[in-house]
Amino acid sequence: MERVWAPWRMEYLVDEKPAGCIFCPGNGQASDRERLILHRTPLSLVMLNRYPYTNGHLMVAPLRHTADMDSLSDAEMLDLFRTVRLCRSILRDAASPNGYNIGINLGKAAGAGVDDHLHIHVVPRWNGDTNFMGVVADLRVVPEGLQAAWDRLAPLFSRETP
C-alpha cells in the first residue's frame, strides 16, 4: 500500500483553532507570508486556504469583518468581485486549470468553516483532479506546500492592480 503523508493537516485535526478571525488584521507579529495573505486592495484581501481542496485554493474576503452580505456597500461588493476576477486570471496564468469552483458558504449549515466573516472560495480545478482517494480514504492529495504556493503566487499579484 502506498502512503501519502501530509503532516501539516494534523494542526487542523488536533490543534485548538487560533483566537480571532483569520481574515482580520492581527497584532502585527505575523507576516503576510506566515498568514498566507497574497494581496490586499483598499477593501478586500486574498489569502491561500490553509486547508486547500486543490493547489492554489484561494479565499477572497472583505477587509471589514462581517458575515452579512447585505451589509456590504456597493464599493465593497464591487471590489470583492473584481478581486475574485483577478484571482481567476492569476490562477489561469500560473496553473492553467481546466475550470474553477467559485463560491460562498454562508453560515455553518452551508459549510462555512469561518462563518462570522464572509469570504469567497476560488478553487482551480483540473480534469481528473478527483479520484478514489476522496471517496475511499476521505483524503485529498495536494502536492504543493503552502509556503511554496505563496512564493509562486505572491509575485503575480504584485504585478497586478486592483
N, C-alpha and C positions, 0 to 999 in steps of 0.2 A: 504494500500500500504506500502510495506517495503521500508525504505530509506537506502541508502548506503552513508556514509559520508567519504569524502576524502579531508579534508580542505587543505592539503599540495598542492593539484593541483591548488588552486587559484593563487599561486605565478606564475605558468606558464601562466595562463589565463590573469591576470590583471597587474602583475608587469612588469616593464621595465626590459629587459634582461641585465645582467651584462656586463660591458665593457670587452673586451678582449676575449681570446679563453679559453674555459673550459678545453682544453687538455694541454695547455701550462703552464709552471710554473708561479705562481702568485707572489705577492710581499712577500711571505713567512709568511703572517699573518694567513692564514687558514691552519689547519692541514689536513693531508691526509684523515682523517675520515670525517671532515667537507666537503671536496671536493669530497668525496666518492671514492677516489683512493685506490684500494685494493692492487696493486702490480706494481712494476717497474722492468724493465730489463734495460740493458745498452742502448737499442734503442727504447723501447716502454713502454706503461703503460696500466693498466687495471682499469676501473672505473665502478661503478654502473651507470646505466642510471637513471637520476633524475626523468624522466617521463616514467617509465617502461611499457612495454607491458605485461610482466608477472613477477612474483617473480624471482629475480636473473638475470634480463636482464643486460648483461654486454656490455661494449664497449672497444675495443682494438684500440689504436692509436699509430702511431709512435711519438716519442718524438719531432722530427723535425717538425716544422709547415709547412705542405704542403697539398694541395688538389690534387696534381698531382701524380697519381700512377706511372707514368713513371719516375718521379724524384727520386723514392726510389732506393737506392743502393740494390744490391743483399743481402748484410748483413741485411739491414733494412727490406727487404721483408721477408727473412727467419726468422728473429726474430719476426716479426709481426705474421706470420702464426704459428710459434712454440708457441707463446703466446696464439693465438686462440685455438690451440690444448690443451694447459694447462687449459684454461678456461673451455673447454668442459669436460675435465677429472675431474676437481674440481666440476663442477656443477653435473656431473654424480654421484660422491660420496656424495655430500651434499644434493641433492634433488631428485635423481632418476627420472629424466624426461623420458618421452617416446620418445622424439625426440628433435630436435633443428632446429631453423632457424638461419643460419649464413649468413650474407650478408653485402654488401657495397652499400650505396646510394651515387652515385657521382653526385653532383650538385643539386640545388634546384628543378629543373624539375623532378629529380629522387626521390625526397622526403627527401633529406638531410636537417635535422634541423640545423646542423652545416656544412655549405658547403665549408668552407675555410680550414678545417683540416680533412684530410682523417681519417676515423675510420670504424671499422668493428663491427657490432652488433652480439652478441652471445645471442640468446634468447632460454631458455629452454622451451619446450612445453610438455603438458600432454594431453592425450586423454580426450576430453571433456572440455578443457580449454576455448573454445569459446562457447558462449551461447547467449541467446536472448538479454542480456544487451548491447552488442556491436552493435547489429542490431537495436534494438528498441530505446535504450536510448543514443546511442553513448557514452557509458560508459564502462570502464573496472574496474573490482574489483581486486585489488592487496592486499591480506590480510596481507602481512608483510611490516612493515615500513622500510624505507631506512637505518636508523641507526642500526636497529636490523639485517637487512640483512648484513650490513657491519661487524657488530660484529660477525656474524656467519661465514662469508666467509673469512675475512682477515686472521684468524689463519691458514686456509687451504692453502692459498697462501704462508705464511711464511714457511711452511714445504717443499714447492716445490723449485726446482731450475730451472731457465730458460733454 
